[in-house]
Amino acid sequence: MTIEDECIVCIIAQSKRVCEAIGASEALSRTILSHVESSLENADFTLSPPVIAAPLYEEMARLSQKIDLYDDQKTHATTQAHHYVPFLRKTIEQNNDPFMALLKTAVVGNVIDLAAEVTFDLHDAITSVFDTPFAYDDTQLLRERLKSAKTLLYIGDNAGEHLFDALAIEHLKFLYPELKLFYMVRGNFIINDVTMIEAKEANMDQLCTLIDSGVNTPGFVYERATLTAQHLFDTADVIIAKGMGNYECITPIKRSNICFLLKVKCSVVSRSLGHEIGSIICKID
């Protein structure tokens, strides 16, 4: 996906939220907003929103003298997500269709997104997701593809959400014991995306093989990935890509067996998928 006019407005709104999140002074807020707005005046509309946003977040971090802009928010989101893990684990294990339940568990965590056009309440999302059908439903196709797969690359999205990814991976291992699982994280601190730090703190390295993508964008950009990450992306039998950032970055790539698992949280992605904001998506390309 390439950037559209609404994306420019959204990125500016995100920068204002950054200022609020870090408690920036009026002077720092003006400096940050001025830089973002001037940088976007000549935005390259052939690029995806995450690629446009990445250097802006890096500069916001530099101006704020912070290594990780959203460190406090990621910690809060992870703490909040922890409270729901026992309930979600029990729900998967007691469900008549644990595969569908683990997919719903994975996708519900995608509401934890500090860069989204709209926000959702995690508690409300969790209590309703198991009664909510996938608006785009390739779950049966994914089930069939995994039966014959030997390797699965699971590309993560946000911190906090990664705990629900861990639950999904835990139960995928049970359903597909011969499947070798890889979980890919961001290469740099960017928005509230999951990095190797959060993944290891959640002991995900005990469930699967962790891969640092090397990318500095809020979505997997192949050209910016390490050679190891590129090779895994090229050779994995099935890929599950979580969230809108990965959808925006990966859709131009022509390879089969990529499953996009996400909640629609902006008008641009809504139009691309043909489903309303708030819809949950399981789409295989």
DRENMI-783780 format. One line per 3 residues: number of its first residue (from 1); their letters; for each residue y, z, x of C-alpha. Coordinates in Angstrom, 3 decimals, always signed. Layout:
<torfis>
NUM> A> Y/Z/X  ...;
</torfis>
This chain:
<torfis>
1> MTI> +0.000/+0.000/+0.000  +3.532/-0.746/+1.153  +6.599/+1.359/+0.467;
4> EDE> +8.647/+0.847/-2.703  +12.117/+1.968/-3.792  +10.718/+5.081/-5.493;
7> CIV> +9.119/+6.093/-2.198  +12.536/+6.246/-0.545  +13.794/+8.595/-3.256;
10> CII> +10.617/+10.660/-2.925  +10.919/+11.024/+0.865  +14.517/+12.200/+0.527;
13> AQS> +13.402/+14.722/-2.097  +10.648/+15.860/+0.272  +13.192/+16.462/+3.036;
16> KRV> +15.197/+18.674/+0.681  +12.038/+20.650/-0.052  +11.470/+21.036/+3.693;
19> CEA> +14.935/+22.579/+4.033  +14.156/+25.007/+1.241  +10.707/+25.839/+2.605;
22> IGA> +11.945/+26.739/+6.089  +15.087/+28.525/+4.843  +17.350/+26.098/+6.668;
25> SEA> +21.033/+26.912/+6.957  +23.562/+24.681/+5.216  +24.434/+23.086/+8.538;
28> LSR> +20.804/+22.369/+9.439  +20.105/+21.075/+5.931  +23.014/+18.656/+6.201;
31> TIL> +21.790/+17.465/+9.611  +18.249/+16.932/+8.350  +19.293/+15.120/+5.168;
34> SHV> +21.781/+12.964/+7.036  +19.120/+11.902/+9.537  +16.572/+11.119/+6.819;
37> ESS> +18.987/+9.172/+4.649  +20.376/+7.127/+7.560  +16.863/+6.395/+8.861;
40> LEN> +15.778/+5.127/+5.463  +18.725/+2.756/+5.053  +16.848/+0.098/+7.005;
43> ADF> +13.312/+1.078/+6.101  +10.615/-1.501/+6.816  +9.143/-2.300/+3.406;
46> TLS> +6.052/-3.828/+4.998  +4.873/-0.334/+5.985  +3.101/+2.351/+3.953;
49> PPV> +4.947/+5.494/+2.808  +3.008/+7.777/+5.205  +3.906/+5.585/+8.189;
52> IAA> +7.579/+5.644/+7.192  +7.500/+9.413/+6.682  +5.760/+10.439/+9.919;
55> PLY> +8.663/+10.082/+12.402  +11.027/+11.671/+9.896  +8.872/+14.791/+9.718;
58> EEM> +8.611/+14.870/+13.493  +12.393/+14.795/+13.775  +12.770/+17.452/+11.065;
61> ARL> +10.432/+19.681/+13.068  +12.433/+19.052/+16.260  +15.754/+19.790/+14.563;
64> SQK> +14.276/+22.953/+13.036  +12.702/+24.003/+16.338  +9.358/+24.433/+14.583;
67> IDL> +6.008/+23.132/+15.808  +4.495/+23.180/+12.309  +7.075/+22.820/+9.536;
70> YDD> +4.759/+24.044/+6.803  +2.775/+26.717/+8.642  +3.623/+29.472/+6.154;
73> QKT> +2.954/+27.242/+3.157  -0.412/+26.149/+4.553  -1.426/+29.759/+5.078;
76> HAT> -0.389/+30.604/+1.519  -2.271/+27.610/+0.082  -5.397/+28.529/+2.024;
79> TQA> -5.224/+32.141/+0.841  -4.769/+30.958/-2.739  -7.701/+28.549/-2.452;
82> HHY> -9.954/+31.301/-1.043  -9.712/+33.182/-4.330  -11.381/+30.322/-6.199;
85> VPF> -14.200/+29.558/-3.760  -16.760/+32.013/-5.270  -16.116/+30.705/-8.790;
88> LRK> -16.373/+27.077/-7.713  -19.532/+27.677/-5.679  -21.164/+29.358/-8.676;
91> TIE> -20.019/+26.531/-10.950  -21.591/+23.888/-8.714  -24.841/+25.784/-8.323;
94> QNN> -25.234/+26.430/-12.055  -24.161/+22.988/-13.195  -26.712/+20.604/-14.693;
97> DPF> -25.210/+17.897/-12.500  -24.238/+19.529/-9.190  -23.182/+16.176/-7.699;
100> MAL> -20.551/+15.657/-10.381  -19.514/+19.298/-10.070  -19.006/+19.046/-6.302;
103> LKT> -16.881/+15.918/-6.750  -14.756/+17.701/-9.361  -14.448/+20.669/-6.986;
106> AVV> -13.314/+18.375/-4.174  -10.789/+16.483/-6.269  -9.238/+19.551/-7.930;
109> GNV> -8.081/+20.812/-4.548  -6.010/+17.667/-4.212  -3.323/+19.306/-6.386;
112> IDL> -2.294/+21.241/-3.230  +0.236/+18.684/-2.041  +3.711/+19.581/-0.807;
115> AAE> +4.742/+15.928/-0.546  +3.906/+14.907/-4.110  +6.349/+13.560/-6.667;
118> VTF> +5.055/+16.108/-9.178  +3.292/+19.456/-8.767  +0.310/+20.947/-10.571;
121> DLH> -0.806/+24.519/-11.108  -4.012/+25.148/-9.161  -5.386/+27.685/-11.649;
124> DAI> -4.815/+25.376/-14.606  -6.309/+22.451/-12.705  -9.447/+24.386/-11.804;
127> TSV> -10.022/+25.718/-15.308  -9.710/+22.250/-16.830  -11.208/+19.890/-14.232;
130> FDT> -14.844/+20.288/-15.271  -13.936/+19.094/-18.774  -11.791/+16.236/-17.452;
133> PFA> -13.437/+12.825/-16.992  -12.644/+10.650/-14.010  -10.134/+8.036/-15.194;
136> YDD> -11.600/+5.654/-12.624  -15.271/+6.594/-12.472  -17.410/+5.215/-9.663;
139> TQL> -19.354/+8.473/-9.370  -22.674/+6.847/-10.211  -22.081/+4.116/-7.658;
142> LRE> -21.216/+6.743/-5.027  -24.379/+8.648/-5.898  -26.453/+5.507/-5.341;
145> RLK> -24.713/+4.598/-2.067  -25.336/+8.061/-0.651  -29.055/+7.809/-1.388;
148> SAK> -29.482/+5.136/+1.264  -26.736/+6.325/+3.634  -27.449/+7.940/+6.971;
151> TLL> -23.837/+8.857/+7.831  -20.896/+10.009/+5.717  -17.322/+10.218/+7.002;
154> YIG> -15.238/+12.559/+4.844  -11.502/+12.167/+5.573  -9.606/+15.329/+4.639;
157> DNA> -6.125/+15.658/+3.218  -4.317/+18.982/+2.729  -4.731/+22.520/+4.023;
160> GEH> -6.084/+24.812/+1.340  -7.786/+21.829/-0.213  -10.044/+21.761/+2.840;
163> LFD> -11.842/+24.869/+1.559  -12.923/+22.903/-1.502  -13.938/+20.037/+0.787;
166> ALA> -16.124/+22.524/+2.651  -17.821/+23.510/-0.614  -18.400/+19.854/-1.451;
169> IEH> -19.874/+19.187/+1.998  -22.081/+22.279/+1.780  -23.651/+20.983/-1.418;
172> LKF> -23.796/+17.361/-0.275  -25.973/+18.604/+2.585  -28.295/+20.228/+0.070;
175> LYP> -28.501/+17.113/-2.127  -28.799/+14.684/+0.810  -30.497/+16.656/+3.603;
178> ELK> -30.950/+13.599/+5.835  -27.250/+12.691/+5.684  -25.180/+13.262/+8.844;
181> LFY> -21.702/+14.435/+7.821  -18.388/+14.106/+9.661  -15.097/+15.671/+8.533;
184> MVR> -11.927/+14.049/+9.866  -8.612/+15.895/+10.224  -5.083/+14.893/+11.248;
187> GNF> -4.202/+14.617/+14.920  -0.801/+16.311/+14.576  +0.998/+18.773/+12.344;
190> IIN> +2.346/+16.658/+9.469  +3.518/+18.069/+6.109  +0.738/+20.438/+4.925;
193> DVT> -2.150/+18.227/+6.026  -5.296/+19.790/+7.412  -5.697/+19.851/+11.199;
196> MIE> -8.486/+20.999/+13.497  -6.986/+24.504/+13.449  -7.470/+25.017/+9.694;
199> AKE> -10.869/+23.312/+9.686  -12.220/+25.580/+12.438  -10.717/+28.690/+10.841;
202> ANM> -12.760/+27.798/+7.749  -15.890/+27.432/+9.939  -16.312/+23.826/+8.858;
205> DQL> -17.737/+23.075/+12.296  -20.826/+25.013/+11.162  -21.284/+22.623/+8.217;
208> CTL> -20.600/+19.246/+9.806  -19.147/+17.475/+12.818  -15.354/+17.785/+12.994;
211> IDS> -13.362/+14.769/+14.161  -9.708/+14.756/+15.215  -8.387/+11.400/+14.009;
214> GVN> -5.507/+11.408/+16.479  -3.128/+10.068/+13.828  +0.318/+11.583/+13.311;
217> TPG> +0.688/+10.264/+9.773  -0.132/+11.906/+6.396  -2.965/+9.449/+5.883;
220> FVY> -5.501/+7.693/+8.119  -3.813/+4.812/+9.958  -6.506/+2.911/+11.839;
223> ERA> -4.219/+1.545/+14.555  -3.037/+5.057/+15.450  -6.489/+6.637/+15.524;
226> TLT> -8.477/+7.495/+18.628  -11.223/+5.124/+19.723  -13.784/+7.709/+18.591;
229> AQH> -12.204/+7.930/+15.130  -11.966/+4.145/+14.861  -15.616/+3.721/+15.809;
232> LFD> -16.711/+6.285/+13.252  -14.563/+4.653/+10.579  -16.109/+1.275/+11.408;
235> TAD> -19.719/+2.431/+11.502  -20.094/+5.195/+8.884  -22.340/+4.096/+6.034;
238> VII> -20.058/+5.708/+3.431  -16.495/+7.042/+3.628  -14.913/+9.526/+1.240;
241> AKG> -11.117/+9.440/+1.653  -9.270/+12.298/-0.014  -5.760/+12.120/-1.458;
244> MGN> -2.927/+9.687/-1.970  -1.867/+9.451/+1.679  -5.288/+8.175/+2.691;
247> YEC> -5.318/+5.840/-0.309  -1.920/+4.414/+0.657  -2.920/+3.889/+4.293;
250> ITP> -6.521/+2.713/+3.921  -6.359/+0.321/+0.950  -5.293/-2.664/+3.107;
253> IKR> -8.370/-2.213/+5.327  -11.201/-4.520/+4.363  -14.469/-2.667/+4.660;
256> SNI> -17.031/-1.692/+2.059  -18.229/+1.700/+0.837  -14.897/+3.535/+0.935;
259> CFL> -14.630/+6.041/-1.916  -11.095/+7.162/-2.765  -11.168/+10.631/-4.303;
262> LKV> -7.789/+11.871/-5.508  -5.476/+13.126/-8.215  -2.652/+10.726/-9.130;
265> KCS> +0.650/+12.454/-8.361  +3.263/+9.699/-8.164  +4.388/+6.662/-10.134;
268> VVS> +3.730/+4.179/-7.321  +0.075/+5.188/-6.920  -0.201/+5.372/-10.709;
271> RSL> +0.792/+1.700/-11.002  -1.483/+0.698/-8.133  -4.515/+2.304/-9.762;
274> GHE> -3.542/+1.562/-13.360  -3.926/+5.196/-14.404  -1.463/+7.875/-15.441;
277> IGS> -0.039/+10.632/-13.273  -2.429/+13.573/-13.506  -5.536/+11.382/-13.665;
280> IIC> -8.451/+12.083/-11.336  -9.920/+9.123/-9.504  -13.252/+8.276/-7.906;
283> KID> -12.936/+4.633/-6.832  -15.171/+2.716/-4.444  -13.926/-0.394/-2.669;
</torfis>
